Structure formats: structure tokens, C-alpha cells
């Protein structure tokens, strides 16, 4: 059983922007502190045998300048790697390219903060329609998977359970709260509250299959 409210509250989400050579990009950052030492969390995030236990099956070369592919999802090239503190990679899905960076920071008492930054060029029309939740809910699900993998008591959701869980009342509640939290982060970044609420409703509907209000 997953404590949905606790997991949602344990995650910090921010939304911003950055100017790149190709123009203005959206920046979404998500972080959570885990009861795991730095080396173990690094291994969970970079070991091809462990990644499928909480995220997706991965193939390729998980090394600097190597290419990776997540089954049924994005692939890319590892651009920077500073074990056991950080790595950065392209995030290529279809004909779109964005960028991710993972940073791990010891918090003391055997705990480590995981922080993921996703930088993407998103056109205004799509951003207005769905806001940061379109990508953010997926990352929330990833952090839930990592929390489940690291849980000493065996609680949480395994990748094998994820599809059925997403269709459950608990899963839909998690997605709804995640979507709402990203909407709040969008407002904090300067988005009009009414526009953010509308985008949140559409994102929630997309993930849950329920019609937007």
C-alpha cells in the first residue's frame, strides 16, 4: 500500500525558464530525499540491472557519450557524468529532443536528495493546454517507483503492478494530486491561476481518462 498523500508531499516541484541557443526553454525540476546513502542511490539510477526494478527496461551503453534507450519511451546520449553526484543526457522522444540532468546530494544520516531537471522547448499552445503536468506527472510516477524500490519494508508499487495500479482509485488519486501540485508550481512561476487550473484539469483527464470539468 502506498501512502499517496505522503509521497506527493515528499516531492518538491518547481517551474522556470532558460534561454538556450535555440530559444526560450521550459525548465521543470523535481526532487525528493530518500533514506538511502549516496552510493546506493547512484547505483539505483545508473545500474542497468536495477533501473527496470523501479522505472523501465533500459538498453545501450550507460557511460559517458554512450547511447541509451528506455523501452517504449525516450532514448538519448549521456553528455556528462560525475559519479556519484550527477549525470546529464539528451531525452529524445519521437522527433523531439530535450535534456535531463540528475543530481544527487547527501543530506546526512544516510539520506540522499535526488533532483531531476528537465529542460524542453515547448510551444506556447501546448504549454497553455497542459502546462508542466504533461511531463511532470510522469516524473512523479518515476520518483514513486524509486521510493518503492528503496523502501526497506517492501511497500510501494513495482513496475509489474504499475499498469493495474494506475487504473485503481489510489492510482487516479495520485495522478490527480500530482497534476494539481504541478499546477500550483506553475502559478508560483507566474502563470495565471485560472489558466493553470484549466491546464491542470486537462492533464488530469489525459492521465486518468476522466473527462475534464
C-alpha positions in Angstrom: 0.0 0.0 0.0 1.3 3.4 -0.9 0.7 6.5 1.2 -0.3 8.7 -1.7 -0.5 11.9 0.3 2.9 11.4 2.0 4.6 10.7 -1.4 3.1 13.8 -3.0 4.1 15.9 -0.1 7.6 14.5 0.0 8.3 15.8 -3.5 9.3 19.4 -4.4 8.4 20.8 -7.8 9.4 24.0 -9.5 8.9 25.5 -12.9 11.0 28.0 -14.6 12.6 29.0 -17.9 16.0 29.2 -19.5 17.4 30.8 -22.7 19.2 28.4 -25.0 20.8 28.9 -28.4 17.6 27.6 -30.0 15.4 30.0 -27.9 13.4 30.0 -24.7 13.0 26.7 -23.0 10.8 25.5 -20.1 12.6 24.1 -17.0 10.8 21.6 -14.7 12.6 20.4 -11.6 11.5 17.7 -9.3 13.3 16.4 -6.1 12.8 14.0 -3.2 15.1 12.9 -0.3 15.4 9.2 0.2 16.5 7.0 3.1 19.4 5.7 1.1 23.2 6.5 1.1 24.6 8.4 -1.9 26.4 5.4 -3.5 23.3 3.2 -3.3 21.0 5.8 -4.8 23.6 6.4 -7.6 23.7 2.7 -8.3 19.9 2.6 -8.4 19.9 5.4 -11.0 22.7 4.1 -13.2 22.8 0.3 -13.0 21.1 -1.3 -16.0 20.1 -4.2 -13.8 18.4 -2.0 -11.2 16.7 0.7 -13.3 14.0 -1.7 -14.6 13.1 -2.6 -11.0 11.7 0.9 -10.5 11.5 2.6 -13.9 11.7 1.0 -17.3 13.9 -1.7 -19.0 16.9 0.1 -20.5 19.4 -0.9 -23.2 22.5 0.6 -24.6 25.7 1.8 -23.0 25.3 3.6 -19.7 28.6 5.5 -19.9 29.8 8.9 -21.0 28.9 9.5 -24.6 27.0 6.2 -24.7 23.5 5.9 -26.1 20.6 4.5 -24.1 17.1 3.5 -24.9 14.2 3.2 -22.4 11.8 0.5 -23.6 8.7 2.2 -25.1 9.9 5.6 -24.1 12.8 8.0 -24.6 16.4 7.4 -25.5 19.4 9.6 -25.9 23.1 10.3 -25.3 24.8 10.6 -22.0 26.6 14.0 -22.2 28.1 14.4 -18.7 28.8 12.1 -15.9 30.3 12.8 -12.5 29.9 9.7 -10.3 28.3 9.5 -7.8 27.0 13.1 -7.9 25.4 13.8 -11.3 24.8 12.9 -14.9 23.2 14.7 -17.8 21.7 13.3 -21.0 19.6 14.1 -24.0 16.0 13.0 -23.8 14.9 12.1 -27.3 11.3 11.0 -27.9 10.0 10.9 -31.5 11.4 13.9 -33.3 11.7 16.0 -30.1 14.9 16.5 -28.2 15.0 17.8 -24.6 17.6 17.5 -21.8 17.7 16.0 -18.4 20.2 16.3 -15.5 20.1 14.2 -12.3 21.9 15.5 -9.2 22.4 13.6 -6.0 23.2 15.4 -2.8 24.0 13.7 0.6 21.6 15.0 3.3 23.3 13.4 6.3 22.2 10.3 8.4 22.5 8.1 5.3 19.9 10.1 3.4 20.3 11.5 -0.2 18.4 14.1 -2.2 17.5 13.1 -5.7 16.9 16.1 -8.0 16.0 15.9 -11.7 15.9 18.8 -14.1 14.1 18.5 -17.4 14.7 21.3 -20.0 12.5 21.3 -23.0 11.4 23.6 -25.8 7.5 23.6 -25.6 5.5 25.7 -27.8 3.0 28.2 -26.2 0.0 26.4 -27.5 0.9 23.0 -25.9 2.1 24.7 -22.7 -1.2 26.6 -22.4 -3.2 23.4 -23.0 -1.4 21.1 -20.5 1.2 23.1 -18.6 4.1 21.4 -16.8 2.0 18.5 -15.6 2.1 16.8 -19.0 5.7 15.9 -18.3 5.7 16.4 -14.5 3.1 13.7 -13.7 5.3 11.1 -15.5 8.3 12.2 -13.4 6.2 12.0 -10.2 5.4 8.4 -11.1 9.1 7.8 -11.6 10.0 9.1 -8.2 7.2 7.0 -6.7 8.8 4.0 -8.4 12.2 4.9 -6.9 10.7 5.3 -3.5 9.1 1.9 -3.8 12.3 0.3 -4.9 14.2 1.8 -2.0 11.6 1.1 0.7 13.0 -1.3 3.3 9.6 -2.7 4.2 8.7 -3.7 0.6 5.8 -1.3 0.4 5.0 0.7 -2.7 4.4 -0.1 -6.4 6.6 -2.3 -8.5 6.8 -1.8 -12.3 4.8 -5.1 -12.7 2.0 -3.6 -10.6 2.1 -0.1 -12.2 -0.4 -0.5 -15.0 -3.1 -2.1 -12.8 -2.4 0.4 -10.0 -2.8 3.4 -12.4 -6.3 2.3 -13.1 -7.2 1.9 -9.4 -8.8 4.6 -7.2 -5.5 5.1 -5.4 -3.6 5.5 -8.7 -6.1 8.0 -10.1 -5.9 10.0 -6.8 -2.1 10.0 -7.0 -2.2 11.3 -10.6 -4.8 14.0 -9.7 -2.7 15.2 -6.7 0.4 15.3 -8.8 -1.3 17.2 -11.6 -2.7 19.7 -9.1 0.8 20.1 -7.5 2.3 20.9 -10.9 -0.5 23.4 -11.4 0.5 25.1 -8.1 4.1 25.2 -9.2 3.1 26.8 -12.5 1.1 29.5 -10.6 4.2 30.1 -8.4 6.2 30.7 -11.5 3.8 33.4 -12.7 1.1 31.5 -14.7 -2.4 33.0 -14.4 -4.3 30.8 -11.7 -7.3 30.3 -13.9 -5.2 29.2 -16.9 -3.2 26.9 -14.6 -6.4 25.3 -13.2 -7.7 24.7 -16.8 -4.4 23.1 -17.9 -4.4 21.0 -14.7 -7.9 19.7 -15.4 -6.9 18.7 -19.0 -3.7 17.0 -17.8 -5.6 15.1 -15.1 -8.1 14.0 -17.7 -5.4 12.8 -20.0 -3.8 10.6 -17.4 -6.9 9.3 -15.8 -9.2 9.0 -18.7 -11.9 11.0 -16.9 -13.4 14.0 -18.8 -12.1 17.4 -17.9 -14.5 19.6 -16.0 
